[in-house]
Amino acid sequence: MSQDSGSGSQRTSGAKPRSNGSYRPPRSRSNYQKSNFNRSSSTTTNQRPFSSISSSSSALPIDKDAAQRRRERFANDQNKNKEEALTYNIGKLREALLKFEPDELAKSVFLYSIRLSSKIGHYQTYVPSINFLLKHQNILTSSELNEITNILALHLAHFNESNDGALEVYYKYAKDDLKLGKVLKAWRLLDYVTWFNLLGNEKDLMYYKMMKYGESKMINHSFKCIQSSYFQLPKSYIDEIYHIRFEDLQSRYLCKWTLQGSTVVIRSRSN
C-alpha cells in the first residue's frame, strides 16, 4: 500500500524519470514565466524606438559649406574630364591633318585647338599649334595672325619669362599692336601698377589666362617694393592696385600685412 501510494504521488506531481532511474522535480511554472519576462523586458529596454532615432538623426547639424564644396569639386572634375577628352580628340584630328597640305579645314581645326587650349591653360597644345600655323601663315588672315602671335608673345613673357623671345615675336608679327606692346613693356619693367591695372580690366579670356601666368611673380615683386617704401597705406588704395579685396590678397598670396580699420599696416615703425 505504501509503495502504491508513493508511486501515485510521484505520478501526480508530474516528475519525469532520469536515465539513472532517479526523479527530477518539475520546474516551477512561475519561475519559468518570470525568467522569460525578464529576458523580454531587457531586450525591449535596449531597443530605441524608431521615432527617437529619426528625431535624433534629423537634429544633426548639416554642413552646408562642405556640401557646396563637394558639389564644386564634382563640377570641376566633370569639366576637367570634358576638357581632357576634347583636347585628346582634337589632338588626334590635328595629327591626321598633318599628312595633308594645310587648307581652310586645317586652319579652322588648329585655330579652334589654340582658342580652346589657351582658355584652359593647356600650353602643350596651343604652343605647337601656333608654331605650325606660323609656318603656313599664308592661309591666315591678318586678324588671325595677330590673335595667335599675341598668345605666343604673352606666353613667352609670362610663362617662360623670356622677354627677348616675346619681343622677337612682337616686332616680327605685331609691332603695331599697342595693347600688346603696353603689356610687354609693363611686364619687362616690372611696372606692377600698370600691369595689375591691365590684368584687372582685361575682358578677353585668352589674354587674361596668358597674363595670369605671371601674377605670382608680379605680386611678390610688388610686395617687396611696397614694404620698402611704406609703413601703411589706405585699404582702398591696396584694393585699387591689385583689383582684388585685401582679404583675398592675404589668403591667396600669404600676405603678412595687417588691417587696422581702413588702414593696411605694411610694417611697424620699429622695423
LOSEKE-305608 format. One record per residue (C-alpha): residue in three letters; chain; residue number from 1; x, y, z. Coordinates in Angstrom, 3 decimals. Example, Ala and Ser with C-alpha at 12.3 -4.5 7.8 and 13.67 -1.06 7.14 Angstrom:
R;ALA;A;1;12.300;-4.500;7.800 $
R;SER;A;2;13.670;-1.060;7.140 $
//
This chain:
R;MET;A;1;0.000;0.000;0.000 $
R;SER;A;2;2.793;2.348;0.856 $
R;GLN;A;3;4.535;1.749;-2.471 $
R;ASP;A;4;1.351;2.237;-4.417 $
R;SER;A;5;0.607;5.460;-2.632 $
R;GLY;A;6;4.204;6.695;-3.167 $
R;SER;A;7;4.191;5.957;-6.869 $
R;GLY;A;8;0.832;7.553;-7.221 $
R;SER;A;9;2.028;10.716;-5.558 $
R;GLN;A;10;5.018;10.816;-7.837 $
R;ARG;A;11;2.882;10.443;-10.942 $
R;THR;A;12;0.514;13.185;-9.834 $
R;SER;A;13;3.429;15.591;-9.246 $
R;GLY;A;14;4.488;15.316;-12.918 $
R;ALA;A;15;8.065;14.211;-12.218 $
R;LYS;A;16;9.951;12.539;-15.078 $
R;PRO;A;17;12.361;9.642;-14.547 $
R;ARG;A;18;16.045;10.276;-15.336 $
R;SER;A;19;18.190;7.793;-17.202 $
R;ASN;A;20;19.637;6.518;-13.885 $
R;GLY;A;21;16.160;5.850;-12.517 $
R;SER;A;22;16.047;8.864;-10.176 $
R;TYR;A;23;13.427;11.545;-10.432 $
R;ARG;A;24;13.894;15.340;-11.080 $
R;PRO;A;25;11.325;17.659;-9.607 $
R;PRO;A;26;9.411;19.689;-12.221 $
R;ARG;A;27;10.425;23.320;-12.885 $
R;SER;A;28;8.150;25.849;-11.328 $
R;ARG;A;29;5.948;27.453;-13.946 $
R;SER;A;30;6.036;30.753;-12.134 $
R;ASN;A;31;9.881;30.857;-12.249 $
R;TYR;A;32;9.866;29.988;-15.970 $
R;GLN;A;33;7.428;32.764;-16.779 $
R;LYS;A;34;9.407;35.176;-14.648 $
R;SER;A;35;12.696;34.445;-16.427 $
R;ASN;A;36;11.048;34.822;-19.839 $
R;PHE;A;37;9.568;38.115;-18.761 $
R;ASN;A;38;12.962;39.375;-17.595 $
R;ARG;A;39;14.590;38.483;-20.932 $
R;SER;A;40;11.879;40.127;-22.991 $
R;SER;A;41;11.870;43.262;-20.854 $
R;SER;A;42;15.671;43.624;-21.045 $
R;THR;A;43;15.547;43.244;-24.836 $
R;THR;A;44;12.830;45.841;-25.072 $
R;THR;A;45;14.691;48.383;-22.971 $
R;ASN;A;46;17.828;48.037;-25.147 $
R;GLN;A;47;15.910;48.855;-28.316 $
R;ARG;A;48;15.351;52.510;-29.196 $
R;PRO;A;49;12.039;53.491;-30.667 $
R;PHE;A;50;12.152;54.416;-34.360 $
R;SER;A;51;10.728;57.817;-33.614 $
R;SER;A;52;13.605;58.661;-31.274 $
R;ILE;A;53;16.196;57.502;-33.843 $
R;SER;A;54;14.712;59.518;-36.635 $
R;SER;A;55;14.304;62.591;-34.436 $
R;SER;A;56;17.914;62.424;-33.211 $
R;SER;A;57;19.329;61.939;-36.703 $
R;SER;A;58;17.323;64.818;-38.077 $
R;ALA;A;59;18.735;67.014;-35.338 $
R;LEU;A;60;22.327;66.518;-36.582 $
R;PRO;A;61;23.772;69.766;-37.997 $
R;ILE;A;62;24.236;69.912;-41.786 $
R;ASP;A;63;27.469;71.481;-43.019 $
R;LYS;A;64;26.175;73.456;-45.989 $
R;ASP;A;65;29.645;74.767;-46.859 $
R;ALA;A;66;31.039;71.229;-47.060 $
R;ALA;A;67;28.130;70.166;-49.272 $
R;GLN;A;68;28.745;73.148;-51.530 $
R;ARG;A;69;32.454;72.321;-51.738 $
R;ARG;A;70;31.624;68.733;-52.712 $
R;ARG;A;71;29.327;69.971;-55.468 $
R;GLU;A;72;32.002;72.354;-56.721 $
R;ARG;A;73;34.650;69.604;-56.715 $
R;PHE;A;74;32.304;67.337;-58.637 $
R;ALA;A;75;31.584;70.074;-61.182 $
R;ASN;A;76;35.298;70.837;-61.549 $
R;ASP;A;77;36.083;67.152;-62.060 $
R;GLN;A;78;33.374;66.935;-64.714 $
R;ASN;A;79;34.746;69.982;-66.525 $
R;LYS;A;80;38.299;68.672;-66.306 $
R;ASN;A;81;37.278;65.328;-67.776 $
R;LYS;A;82;35.455;67.089;-70.601 $
R;GLU;A;83;38.427;69.340;-71.333 $
R;GLU;A;84;40.827;66.399;-71.369 $
R;ALA;A;85;38.568;64.459;-73.723 $
R;LEU;A;86;38.267;67.432;-76.075 $
R;THR;A;87;41.991;68.165;-76.187 $
R;TYR;A;88;42.771;64.494;-76.772 $
R;ASN;A;89;40.288;64.092;-79.622 $
R;ILE;A;90;41.271;67.361;-81.280 $
R;GLY;A;91;44.904;66.321;-80.974 $
R;LYS;A;92;44.117;63.148;-82.923 $
R;LEU;A;93;42.398;65.240;-85.585 $
R;ARG;A;94;45.407;67.566;-85.872 $
R;GLU;A;95;47.724;64.599;-86.288 $
R;ALA;A;96;45.575;63.266;-89.107 $
R;LEU;A;97;45.599;66.640;-90.887 $
R;LEU;A;98;49.400;66.864;-90.799 $
R;LYS;A;99;49.501;64.294;-93.606 $
R;PHE;A;100;47.864;66.759;-95.990 $
R;GLU;A;101;48.651;70.186;-97.369 $
R;PRO;A;102;47.321;72.881;-95.000 $
R;ASP;A;103;43.982;74.292;-96.145 $
R;GLU;A;104;40.911;76.019;-94.700 $
R;LEU;A;105;39.857;72.875;-92.833 $
R;ALA;A;106;43.263;72.502;-91.219 $
R;LYS;A;107;43.308;76.191;-90.336 $
R;SER;A;108;39.899;76.027;-88.646 $
R;VAL;A;109;40.879;72.938;-86.648 $
R;PHE;A;110;44.189;74.423;-85.485 $
R;LEU;A;111;42.618;77.777;-84.619 $
R;TYR;A;112;39.891;76.090;-82.612 $
R;SER;A;113;42.509;73.994;-80.861 $
R;ILE;A;114;44.520;77.121;-79.968 $
R;ARG;A;115;41.483;79.001;-78.662 $
R;LEU;A;116;40.270;76.103;-76.555 $
R;SER;A;117;43.621;75.095;-75.070 $
R;SER;A;118;44.685;78.671;-74.281 $
R;LYS;A;119;41.488;79.214;-72.302 $
R;ILE;A;120;42.113;76.130;-70.166 $
R;GLY;A;121;45.875;76.708;-69.897 $
R;HIS;A;122;46.982;73.660;-71.912 $
R;TYR;A;123;50.182;75.092;-73.403 $
R;GLN;A;124;51.234;71.635;-74.645 $
R;THR;A;125;48.537;72.119;-77.283 $
R;TYR;A;126;48.480;75.798;-78.197 $
R;VAL;A;127;52.243;76.391;-78.469 $
R;PRO;A;128;52.929;73.715;-81.148 $
R;SER;A;129;49.662;74.604;-82.902 $
R;ILE;A;130;50.710;78.262;-83.132 $
R;ASN;A;131;54.154;77.313;-84.428 $
R;PHE;A;132;52.527;75.135;-87.100 $
R;LEU;A;133;50.280;77.952;-88.315 $
R;LEU;A;134;53.183;80.429;-88.333 $
R;LYS;A;135;54.964;78.119;-90.758 $
R;HIS;A;136;51.915;78.344;-93.012 $
R;GLN;A;137;50.820;81.898;-92.266 $
R;ASN;A;138;49.812;82.392;-95.886 $
R;ILE;A;139;46.498;80.682;-95.056 $
R;LEU;A;140;45.815;83.108;-92.173 $
R;THR;A;141;44.089;86.463;-92.267 $
R;SER;A;142;45.800;89.442;-90.624 $
R;SER;A;143;43.446;89.288;-87.614 $
R;GLU;A;144;44.064;85.555;-87.179 $
R;LEU;A;145;47.821;86.090;-87.358 $
R;ASN;A;146;47.577;88.873;-84.789 $
R;GLU;A;147;45.485;86.671;-82.493 $
R;ILE;A;148;47.895;83.762;-82.335 $
R;THR;A;149;51.042;85.920;-82.131 $
R;ASN;A;150;49.542;87.796;-79.169 $
R;ILE;A;151;49.027;84.488;-77.380 $
R;LEU;A;152;52.558;83.317;-78.182 $
R;ALA;A;153;54.233;86.582;-77.122 $
R;LEU;A;154;52.283;86.715;-73.846 $
R;HIS;A;155;53.096;83.070;-73.149 $
R;LEU;A;156;56.812;83.566;-73.763 $
R;ALA;A;157;56.908;86.587;-71.463 $
R;HIS;A;158;54.742;85.402;-68.562 $
R;PHE;A;159;55.173;81.629;-68.589 $
R;ASN;A;160;58.685;81.159;-69.991 $
R;GLU;A;161;59.863;84.527;-68.603 $
R;SER;A;162;61.616;85.092;-71.908 $
R;ASN;A;163;61.333;88.803;-72.614 $
R;ASP;A;164;63.680;88.519;-75.578 $
R;GLY;A;165;61.544;85.802;-77.167 $
R;ALA;A;166;58.372;87.785;-76.562 $
R;LEU;A;167;59.852;90.952;-78.084 $
R;GLU;A;168;61.097;88.999;-81.096 $
R;VAL;A;169;57.558;87.759;-81.789 $
R;TYR;A;170;56.150;91.227;-81.145 $
R;TYR;A;171;58.468;93.070;-83.545 $
R;LYS;A;172;58.206;90.376;-86.210 $
R;TYR;A;173;54.437;89.940;-86.284 $
R;ALA;A;174;52.620;92.562;-84.185 $
R;LYS;A;175;54.721;95.702;-83.793 $
R;ASP;A;176;51.680;97.908;-84.426 $
R;ASP;A;177;49.642;96.273;-81.646 $
R;LEU;A;178;49.595;98.981;-78.967 $
R;LYS;A;179;47.830;96.831;-76.376 $
R;LEU;A;180;50.366;94.005;-76.609 $
R;GLY;A;181;53.231;96.492;-76.540 $
R;LYS;A;182;51.885;98.103;-73.348 $
R;VAL;A;183;51.534;94.738;-71.563 $
R;LEU;A;184;55.008;93.560;-72.554 $
R;LYS;A;185;56.551;96.885;-71.505 $
R;ALA;A;186;54.872;96.836;-68.079 $
R;TRP;A;187;55.997;93.254;-67.577 $
R;ARG;A;188;59.559;93.889;-68.693 $
R;LEU;A;189;59.932;96.972;-66.480 $
R;LEU;A;190;58.122;95.308;-63.542 $
R;ASP;A;191;55.645;98.205;-63.523 $
R;TYR;A;192;53.208;96.411;-61.232 $
R;VAL;A;193;50.674;99.263;-61.025 $
R;THR;A;194;50.188;99.386;-64.803 $
R;TRP;A;195;50.386;95.609;-65.173 $
R;PHE;A;196;47.748;94.883;-62.496 $
R;ASN;A;197;45.531;97.557;-63.983 $
R;LEU;A;198;45.767;95.898;-67.406 $
R;LEU;A;199;45.108;92.466;-65.904 $
R;GLY;A;200;42.156;93.626;-63.832 $
R;ASN;A;201;40.457;95.319;-66.794 $
R;GLU;A;202;41.136;92.557;-69.336 $
R;LYS;A;203;37.935;91.159;-70.902 $
R;ASP;A;204;39.482;88.694;-73.347 $
R;LEU;A;205;39.711;85.331;-71.561 $
R;MET;A;206;42.676;84.115;-73.641 $
R;TYR;A;207;44.585;87.324;-72.947 $
R;TYR;A;208;43.697;87.120;-69.266 $
R;LYS;A;209;44.833;83.500;-68.954 $
R;MET;A;210;48.217;84.277;-70.513 $
R;MET;A;211;48.818;87.192;-68.153 $
R;LYS;A;212;47.744;85.155;-65.101 $
R;TYR;A;213;50.851;83.022;-65.582 $
R;GLY;A;214;52.902;85.965;-64.317 $
R;GLU;A;215;50.653;87.069;-61.463 $
R;SER;A;216;52.617;85.390;-58.653 $
R;LYS;A;217;55.904;86.907;-59.801 $
R;MET;A;218;54.421;90.395;-60.050 $
R;ILE;A;219;52.701;90.013;-56.672 $
R;ASN;A;220;55.968;89.118;-54.940 $
R;HIS;A;221;57.792;91.984;-56.646 $
R;SER;A;222;55.108;94.467;-55.617 $
R;PHE;A;223;55.253;93.262;-52.008 $
R;LYS;A;224;58.972;93.988;-51.869 $
R;CYS;A;225;58.556;97.431;-53.407 $
R;ILE;A;226;55.683;98.487;-51.145 $
R;GLN;A;227;57.286;97.099;-47.971 $
R;SER;A;228;60.494;99.023;-48.630 $
R;SER;A;229;58.641;102.287;-49.250 $
R;TYR;A;230;55.621;102.460;-46.902 $
R;PHE;A;231;54.670;101.803;-43.315 $
R;GLN;A;232;50.951;101.871;-44.005 $
R;LEU;A;233;48.501;102.606;-46.822 $
R;PRO;A;234;44.731;103.029;-47.121 $
R;LYS;A;235;42.948;99.743;-47.752 $
R;SER;A;236;41.089;101.324;-50.682 $
R;TYR;A;237;44.433;102.069;-52.354 $
R;ILE;A;238;45.628;98.467;-51.942 $
R;ASP;A;239;42.341;97.161;-53.359 $
R;GLU;A;240;42.692;99.533;-56.312 $
R;ILE;A;241;46.249;98.429;-57.099 $
R;TYR;A;242;45.595;94.691;-57.099 $
R;HIS;A;243;41.966;94.747;-58.282 $
R;ILE;A;244;41.090;92.223;-55.561 $
R;ARG;A;245;40.000;92.625;-51.948 $
R;PHE;A;246;42.744;92.868;-49.342 $
R;GLU;A;247;41.300;89.813;-47.550 $
R;ASP;A;248;41.773;87.765;-50.744 $
R;LEU;A;249;45.302;89.082;-51.057 $
R;GLN;A;250;46.040;87.774;-47.562 $
R;SER;A;251;44.523;84.325;-48.074 $
R;ARG;A;252;45.701;83.617;-51.612 $
R;TYR;A;253;49.204;85.074;-51.515 $
R;LEU;A;254;50.129;84.732;-47.810 $
R;CYS;A;255;50.381;88.484;-47.434 $
R;LYS;A;256;51.560;89.306;-43.894 $
R;TRP;A;257;50.249;92.848;-43.874 $
R;THR;A;258;47.572;93.515;-41.266 $
R;LEU;A;259;44.368;95.504;-41.359 $
R;GLN;A;260;43.504;98.096;-38.720 $
R;GLY;A;261;40.182;99.666;-39.534 $
R;SER;A;262;40.519;101.103;-43.037 $
R;THR;A;263;44.323;101.152;-42.929 $
R;VAL;A;264;46.704;98.414;-44.071 $
R;VAL;A;265;49.768;98.227;-41.837 $
R;ILE;A;266;52.722;97.251;-44.050 $
R;ARG;A;267;55.370;97.193;-41.324 $
R;SER;A;268;55.852;98.653;-37.867 $
R;ARG;A;269;57.961;101.771;-37.481 $
R;SER;A;270;60.310;99.927;-35.142 $
R;ASN;A;271;61.441;97.888;-38.132 $
//
